[in-house]
Amino acid sequence: MLTPGERETVLRWSEDRGEGLSLYTASPRVFRRLEEAGFRPSRVSHGADGVPVAWEFSLPADARSWRRLRGALNKVFSR
């Protein structure tokens, strides 16, 4: 199990390449909120015990995706 300091979430967006957004999270709480918002991970990393420990999402960089992402993350950070 990861410590709270290891449960990071990273959002990458490259304007130049037009690839959209890439979001990586090692936070089960962030993962659950993204899943509830309808996002599905493009990659799942598992620990030695086979339990998922990190998730990567590839998202289009359109206004609808931004709104859904913002809504999901707001639920994580507004307790």
Secondary structure, 3 states (H helix, E strand, C coil): CCCHHHCCEEEEECCCCCCCEEEEECCHHHHHHHHHCCCCCCEEEECCCCCEEEEEEEECCCHHHHHHHHHHHHHHHCC
